[in-house]
Amino acid sequence: MDNLLTIANLKKQYGDKIVFDNVNATVKQGEVIAILGPSGAGKSTFLRAVNLLDSPTSGQITFEGSELTNLGENALNQLREKMGMVFQSFNLFPNLSVLENVKLAPMKVKGLADDAATQLAKQLLTQVGLSDKYYVYPTSLSGGQQQRVAIARALAMSPDVMLFDEPTSALDPEMVGEVLNVMKSLAEAGMTMLVVTHEMGFAREVADTIWFMADGGLQEVATPEKFFSQPQTQRAQEFLKKVL
């Protein structure tokens, strides 16, 4: 199985503060990575560095054979289209209907015709369980529904990898499950995913690999079974004591 993404010696520093340093990791096609760790460990900054939304201080990121940190803006944007990103906040356009939110990027960026974009958007909204919400506006939706629209919008660009930055942290507890179920179905369909999350049940059940980040670095890489039953580092043991 080929590496879709390779991260080498990645570092991010703001002034004197090192957020993370010397991160080395690979992601295979179809692999689901759960990125765990305490608050302030740099997980979200790391995820944003993966698609250069936040430029790393040093290191290399190779995606589908291209070294991202060496690319010009146009080539970088073309590769970014293949990386879907879902944030904590839903970032939907309040003045557009749910359907319009999902079909906007394929039309603007990929030049998809209106009919084809509409068909695609309806298919994706049905996939995330929102076939009855095509024509409503985001403000009338629950947080869980808005996040599912955000996932459909990211999928509309046909990405090769999906990056999720704590996608359930802004949701009421009863809405978390509906979003995780959509993510679980994506994983089962073979989507490559990097997920920064505090949802330990999801990480244990759905992830192929756990990346544990703490104290400025990637401390541990393990299968969920091994990480949750026999964490290798004292830092991971302390973390799991607190969260489980």
N, C-alpha and C positions, 0 to 999 in steps of 0.2 A: 504494500500500500504506500503510495507516494506521500511525501510531506507537502501539504498545501501551504503551510506557513512555517517559517523558521525564524526564530528570534535569537539573536546572538549578541551577548555582552550589552544588553540594553540598559541605559542609565537615564534617569531624569532628575534634574537638580534645579531648584529655584534658589538663586543666591547661594547661601551657605547650606541650605537644607537639601539633603539628598532624599528624594522620595523613594526611589529604588535604584539598585545598582547591580550590575553583573547578572542580569536575568537571561538565562539560556533555556530555550524550550522549543519543541516542535509540535505541530498539529497535523494529524493525518486527515485525509479526505474522509468525511463521515463521522469523525470523532466528536464527542461532546465533552467539553472541558468545563468543570465547575471551578471557579476561582474563589477560594474561601480565605478568610483571615479577619483579624480584628479591624474595627473602624480605624481609619487613619493609616492603614498599611499600604496605601497607594494603589489599591486594586482598580479603582475607576480611572485614575490617571494612567495606569498601565494599559487598560483597555482602549482608552482614547489615543494612546501612543501607537497602538497596533495599526490603526489606519491613519496615523499622522494628523488626527484632529488636534492633538497636542504633540508638538514636535519633541522627540526624545533629544536629550543632550548629546548622547553618543550611542553607538551600537548600530546594528543592522537588522532590518526586517525584510525578509524575502517572502513574497506572496506570489504563488503560481509562477515561480522562476524569475520574477522581477524584483530587483532590490529597490524597495520603495524610497529609501532615504536618498537615492541618487536620481530620482525621476524629476522631470520638469512638471509644472502644474497641470498641464493638459493630460499627460500620460498618467499622472497620479490620480486625477479625477476619474479617468476611465477605469482604473483599477479599483478605486473607492466605490464605484457603482456596483462592484461585485462583492462588496462587504456591507451587508445590511446592518443598520445600527438601531437599537431600541433603547431609549433612555428611561430614567426614573420618571421624569415629567413627560407627558405624552406629546407635547409640541405639535398638536394638530392645529390646522387653520380654522379658527372659530367661525369665519364668514363663509366657509365652504361646507357643503354636505359631506357626510361620511364617504359616499361614493366619489365625490369630487376630490376629497383628500387623498384617496387611494390611487385615483387615475392620473393625478396631476403630473407626477414625476415621469411615468412611462411616456406620456405625451410630450412633455417639455424636453426631457433629457434624451429619450430614445426615439422620439419622433413617431410614436405609435399613433395610428388614426383613432379618432374619437370612439368609433364603434368597437374597435378591438380593445381599446383601453377600458371602455365600459364593461365589456364582457369579462375581461381579466379581473377588474375590480370586483365585480359581482361574484365571480368564482372564488376569489380570495376571501371576501367577506363571508361567504357561505362556509368556507373552510374554517374560519375562526368563530363560527356560530352566530353571525350577525346578518343573516339573510333578510331579516325583517327591519333592518335599520339603514338601508341604502340612502334614503332621502332625508334623514333627520340630521340635525346639526350637533356637533360634539358636546355643546353645553347641556344638551338634554340626556346625555349618556352618563352612566355610572363610571367611576374610575376604572373598574375592570373592563368595561366595554370600550372605553377610550383607549386603554392599553392594547386591547385586541385589534382595534382599528390601526393603531401605530404599528403593530406586528404585520398586519395585512399590507400596510403602506410600504414597509421595508421589503416584504416579499414581492411586491409588484415590480421591483427592479431585477427579479430573478437572480438574487445574489448567490455566490458560491459558499459564503460563510456568513453566519449571523452573529453579531456581537450584542449581548444583552448586558446593560449596566444596571444592576439591581432593579429589574423590571417590575418587581412587586412591592418595593419598599414604600411607595407612596400610597398603597392601597389599603382599604379597610380589610381586616382579616378574612371576612366572608367572601371577598372578591379575589383573594390570592389564588385560590384553587382553579378558577376558570381560566386565568392567564397561564398558570403552570400546566394545565391540561393541554392547552394549545401548543405550548413549548414541547411538551412530552410527545405530542403527535408529530411535530416537526422532526424531533430526534428519531422517532421510529421510522419516519419516511427517509432518513439518511442525510438530513441536513447537518453540515458541519457547524458547530456552535461553541462559542466562548461565552460563558455566563458568570458574571460577578453576582453572587447571591448570598443571602443569609438563610435561605431555605434549605436546611440540612436534609430534610426528607427527600426533596427533589434531587439534591446533589448525590445522595446515597443511591437513589433508585434509577436515575436517568443518566447520570454522567458515566463516561468510560474512564475518565481520569480526573483526579483532583489536583489542582495547583494550590498549595497553601502559601500565602504571602504574609509576611510579618517582618517587623524590624528592618525595613529597607531592602528586602530581597525575597526571592522565591526560595522558601525554606525546605519545601518538600513536594515531590511529585509521586503520586501513588494511585493505585486503583481505589475506588471507594471502599471496597471490602477491607483492604489493608489499612487505609487511612483511618477509618472509623474504629477498627478493632485493634490495630497495633501502630499508632502514630510513632514515627521514628525519632522526632525531635522533641525536646522538652517543651519548646514553644507551642507545638501543635497539641501536645498533651494538655497543657494549661488552657489553651483555647477551647478544646473539646469539653473539658470539665465545666467551663462556663456556659457553653451554648447547648449542651445536651441535657 
